[in-house]
Amino acid sequence: MAIKLHRCSITWFKAGIHPCAKVQKALDEQGIEYEVVTGPVRPSKRDELEQLSGQRKYPAIEFEDGRVYREESADMAARIEAGKLFADSGDATASA
């Protein structure tokens, strides 16, 4: 299943404390293929992200079927590391 990782445009910052980098690292470590979709750093400029996921926070994962998954980055990374990213869950919401 192809997914898209919606994240901020600060892709050079790889430290594990950065929310987007934390989730991207978890995807990499699990060998999950994804496309990076970067967006504005400033929350006030994240209209497209809000249309997609219903909020203005990164990161967000968009599944091939249109569902969008978003939690706090530590929770997202833990789910990915546990091998449960693709499990059906109430955490993933259908996009509008």
MILUM-673887 format. One line per field, with one value per atom (N, C-alpha, C, CB): z, y, x; residue number from 1; atom name. Coordinates in pm, whole numbers, plus 50000, padded with zeros to 5 digits. Glycine has a CB too. Layout:
BEGIN
Z = Z:... $
Y = Y:... $
X = X:... $
timi = NUM:... $
margu = CA:... $
//
This chain:
BEGIN
Z = 50000:50000:50000:50123:49907:49899:49996:49754:50063:50154:50126:50302:50176:50166:50308:50081:50335:50462:50441:50516:50501:50495:50613:50499:50582:50685:50650:50701:50745:50720:50619:50852:50570:50468:50526:50383:50657:50718:50718:50865:50601:50588:50627:50446:50632:50668:50818:50626:50899:51044:51080:51121:51112:51131:51277:51062:51371:51513:51554:51601:51640:51683:51760:51763:51803:51877:51785:51961:51657:51561:51525:51433:51542:51518:51380:51536:51277:51142:51122:51037:51171:51157:51234:51205:51349:51432:51356:51564:51293:51219:51092:51184:51023:50902:50934:50834:51044:51086:51114:51210:51181:51211:51081:51299:50983:50854:50788:50761:50790:50730:50798:50738:50930:51005:50982:51154:50952:50926:50778:50972:50697:50554:50480:50535:50529:50467:50359:50572:50239:50129:50142:49993:50114:50124:50035:50270:50006:49933:50034:49813:50033:50120:50050:50159:50120:50071:50172:50053:50132:50224:50212:50200:50323:50326:50408:50381:50423:50494:50639:50487:50687:50827:50916:50848:50874:50957:50955:50907:51072:51079:51008:51223:51008:50945:50794:50979:50737:50592:50551:50544:50644:50617:50580:50737:50491:50451:50385:50355:50298:50230:50329:50124:50428:50530:50609:50624:50641:50716:50634:50757:50504:50417:50415:50273:50415:50407:50538:50369:50648:50775:50881:50830:50856:50954:51060:51019:51049:51145:51077:51270:51148:51090:51146:51111:51204:51263:51174:51402:51167:51103:51212:51019:51176:51048:51038:51027:50915:50889:50780:50844:50788:50689:50612:50756:50480:50391:50325:50283:50344:50285:50143:50369:50069:49929:49912:49869:50011:50001:50048:50083:50081:50118:50267:50059:50349:50494:50534:50571:50642:50693:50840:50675:50878:51015:51076:51021:51194:51263:51413:51216:51484:51630:51665:51693:51793:51832:51775:51989:51739:51666:51743:51635:51874:51953:51941:52101:51942:51927:51786:51960:51688:51549:51532:51450:51582:51570:51640:51628:51758:51833:51755:51971:51695:51616:51495:51569:51429:51314:51358:51245:51465:51516:51562:51630:51606:51649:51531:51745:51410:51291:51272:51297:51332:51328:51243:51466:51160:51081:50991:50997:50932:50835:50895:50726:51026:51093:51094:51237:51075:51083:51221:51052:51225:51353:51344:51397:51456:51465:51457:51593:51468:51462:51322:51513:51222:51085:51043:50991:50997:50958:50809:51025:50756:50613:50577:50568:50466:50423:50360:50324:50359:50305:50155:50359 $
Y = 49882:50000:50123:50000:50212:50337:50438:50393:50511:50616:50744:50573:50853:50984:51036:51084:51081:51144:51294:51099:51357:51502:51557:51550:51639:51691:51834:51601:51900:52036:52032:52105:52148:52156:52159:52279:52146:52146:52002:52205:51950:51810:51787:51762:51891:51877:51853:52001:51885:51869:51726:51971:51645:51502:51459:51426:51551:51514:51449:51638:51348:51273:51351:51159:51471:51552:51621:51656:51633:51698:51603:51743:51644:51553:51487:51627:51565:51509:51409:51620:51443:51355:51225:51425:51234:51115:51013:51156:51060:50970:50920:51041:51007:50966:50859:51087:50876:50778:50642:50828:50644:50519:50448:50546:50524:50465:50403:50571:50476:50426:50298:50532:50298:50181:50057:50212:50077:49965:49926:49998:49999:49968:49997:49824:50091:50126:50231:50179:50202:50297:50407:50226:50529:50644:50756:50692:50847:50968:51083:50992:51169:51285:51400:51326:51458:51575:51686:51547:51783:51891:52005:51941:52075:52188:52301:52147:52407:52526:52499:52635:52569:52559:52628:52620:52743:52821:52760:52967:52729:52670:52754:52652:52883:52969:52952:53115:52890:52868:52726:52898:52645:52502:52472:52420:52550:52531:52394:52641:52352:52223:52107:52206:52116:52012:52005:52037:52120:52122:52061:52265:52088:52027:51875:52083:51828:51686:51614:51662:51669:51596:51656:51588:51775:51838:51917:51735:51928:52006:52059:51920:52137:52204:52155:52352:52037:51985:51878:51927:51882:51778:51686:51838:51568:51500:51434:51397:51399:51325:51222:51421:51109:51004:50985:50870:50991:50971:50834:51084:50751:50618:50623:50520:50520:50511:50521:50381:50472:50474:50606:50360:50705:50837:50862:50857:50756:50777:50856:50642:50932:51011:50975:51165:50951:50916:51028:50781:51075:51182:51166:51321:51158:51161:51242:51015:51250:51310:51224:51322:51285:51214:51093:51309:51102:50988:50870:51028:50898:50791:50733:50845:50820:50772:50683:50891:50727:50649:50514:50727:50514:50389:50291:50417:50342:50257:50198:50337:50281:50235:50128:50353:50157:50064:49932:50128:49935:49814:49735:49850:49788:49719:49730:49576:49833:49846:49963:49860:50019:50136:50104:50186:49985:49952:49879:49867:49859:49796:49893:49752:49839:49925:49986:49845:50114:50183:50302:50225:50337:50458:50582:50459:50565:50678:50735:50639:50651:50698:50745:50586:50866:50923:50938:51057:50926:50942:51090:50887:51116:51255:51301:51271:51430:51488:51491:51629 $
X = 50085:50000:50089:49904:50066:50142:50083:50143:50171:50125:50201:50144:50146:50210:50231:50124:50352:50383:50378:50522:50279:50267:50346:50115:50445:50534:50575:50658:50640:50687:50802:50731:50836:50941:51082:50919:51096:51229:51281:51224:51307:51348:51493:51325:51573:51715:51734:51792:51634:51645:51608:51555:51707:51685:51681:51793:51697:51700:51568:51727:51577:51460:51358:51503:51393:51296:51197:51368:51231:51142:51029:51220:50903:50790:50790:50662:50816:50813:50927:50823:51045:51161:51140:51288:51075:51050:50965:50980:50860:50770:50838:50637:50909:50979:51084:51044:51156:51256:51191:51332:51076:51005:50964:50881:50916:50880:51002:50817:51113:51237:51283:51348:51282:51330:51243:51334:51117:51027:51026:50886:51098:51105:50975:51140:50899:50771:50797:50670:50753:50770:50666:50758:50710:50621:50671:50610:50582:50614:50609:50515:50710:50710:50639:50855:50542:50471:50498:50314:50578:50612:50514:50755:50499:50408:50466:50272:50391:50438:50474:50334:50576:50616:50514:50756:50465:50372:50231:50366:50176:50041:49935:50002:49949:49848:49844:49875:49945:49954:49916:50094:49869:49845:49700:49883:49644:49504:49483:49461:49576:49561:49565:49670:49654:49662:49532:49780:49475:49350:49237:49315:49235:49132:49147:49142:49270:49297:49266:49440:49316:49311:49219:49448:49168:49080:49153:48996:49285:49364:49489:49402:49567:49683:49817:49672:49820:49943:50007:49916:50139:50218:50271:50335:50311:50294:50157:50403:50122:50000:50033:49881:49970:49991:49860:50037:49872:49758:49772:49748:49671:49672:49617:49589:49647:49606:49454:49656:49379:49233:49171:49176:49255:49205:49195:49072:49211:49210:49334:49206:49321:49433:49451:49408:49577:49611:49694:49688:49650:49722:49705:49673:49814:49819:49943:49822:49973:50100:50211:50112:50323:50429:50483:50542:50495:50545:50449:50563:50320:50220:50222:50080:50239:50247:50370:50253:50484:50607:50593:50726:50533:50514:50426:50452:50321:50231:50305:50108:50385:50462:50562:50534:50635:50736:50676:50812:50550:50480:50423:50368:50439:50390:50239:50428:50179:50034:49984:49982:50070:50029:49910:50146:49910:49807:49688:49866:49688:49574:49456:49611:49336:49217:49211:49087:49178:49173:49081:49312:49025:48944:49032:48863:49165:49255:49267:49391:49245:49253:49115:49305:49108:48980:48971:48959:48855:48835:48849:48698:48913:48927:48797:49045:48780:48655:48656:48634 $
timi = 1:1:1:1:2:2:2:2:3:3:3:3:4:4:4:4:5:5:5:5:6:6:6:6:7:7:7:7:8:8:8:8:9:9:9:9:10:10:10:10:11:11:11:11:12:12:12:12:13:13:13:13:14:14:14:14:15:15:15:15:16:16:16:16:17:17:17:17:18:18:18:18:19:19:19:19:20:20:20:20:21:21:21:21:22:22:22:22:23:23:23:23:24:24:24:24:25:25:25:25:26:26:26:26:27:27:27:27:28:28:28:28:29:29:29:29:30:30:30:30:31:31:31:31:32:32:32:32:33:33:33:33:34:34:34:34:35:35:35:35:36:36:36:36:37:37:37:37:38:38:38:38:39:39:39:39:40:40:40:40:41:41:41:41:42:42:42:42:43:43:43:43:44:44:44:44:45:45:45:45:46:46:46:46:47:47:47:47:48:48:48:48:49:49:49:49:50:50:50:50:51:51:51:51:52:52:52:52:53:53:53:53:54:54:54:54:55:55:55:55:56:56:56:56:57:57:57:57:58:58:58:58:59:59:59:59:60:60:60:60:61:61:61:61:62:62:62:62:63:63:63:63:64:64:64:64:65:65:65:65:66:66:66:66:67:67:67:67:68:68:68:68:69:69:69:69:70:70:70:70:71:71:71:71:72:72:72:72:73:73:73:73:74:74:74:74:75:75:75:75:76:76:76:76:77:77:77:77:78:78:78:78:79:79:79:79:80:80:80:80:81:81:81:81:82:82:82:82:83:83:83:83:84:84:84:84:85:85:85:85:86:86:86:86:87:87:87:87:88:88:88:88:89:89:89:89:90:90:90:90:91:91:91:91:92:92:92:92:93:93:93:93:94:94:94:94:95:95:95:95:96:96:96:96 $
margu = N:CA:C:CB:N:CA:C:CB:N:CA:C:CB:N:CA:C:CB:N:CA:C:CB:N:CA:C:CB:N:CA:C:CB:N:CA:C:CB:N:CA:C:CB:N:CA:C:CB:N:CA:C:CB:N:CA:C:CB:N:CA:C:CB:N:CA:C:CB:N:CA:C:CB:N:CA:C:CB:N:CA:C:CB:N:CA:C:CB:N:CA:C:CB:N:CA:C:CB:N:CA:C:CB:N:CA:C:CB:N:CA:C:CB:N:CA:C:CB:N:CA:C:CB:N:CA:C:CB:N:CA:C:CB:N:CA:C:CB:N:CA:C:CB:N:CA:C:CB:N:CA:C:CB:N:CA:C:CB:N:CA:C:CB:N:CA:C:CB:N:CA:C:CB:N:CA:C:CB:N:CA:C:CB:N:CA:C:CB:N:CA:C:CB:N:CA:C:CB:N:CA:C:CB:N:CA:C:CB:N:CA:C:CB:N:CA:C:CB:N:CA:C:CB:N:CA:C:CB:N:CA:C:CB:N:CA:C:CB:N:CA:C:CB:N:CA:C:CB:N:CA:C:CB:N:CA:C:CB:N:CA:C:CB:N:CA:C:CB:N:CA:C:CB:N:CA:C:CB:N:CA:C:CB:N:CA:C:CB:N:CA:C:CB:N:CA:C:CB:N:CA:C:CB:N:CA:C:CB:N:CA:C:CB:N:CA:C:CB:N:CA:C:CB:N:CA:C:CB:N:CA:C:CB:N:CA:C:CB:N:CA:C:CB:N:CA:C:CB:N:CA:C:CB:N:CA:C:CB:N:CA:C:CB:N:CA:C:CB:N:CA:C:CB:N:CA:C:CB:N:CA:C:CB:N:CA:C:CB:N:CA:C:CB:N:CA:C:CB:N:CA:C:CB:N:CA:C:CB:N:CA:C:CB:N:CA:C:CB:N:CA:C:CB:N:CA:C:CB:N:CA:C:CB:N:CA:C:CB:N:CA:C:CB:N:CA:C:CB:N:CA:C:CB:N:CA:C:CB:N:CA:C:CB:N:CA:C:CB:N:CA:C:CB:N:CA:C:CB $
//
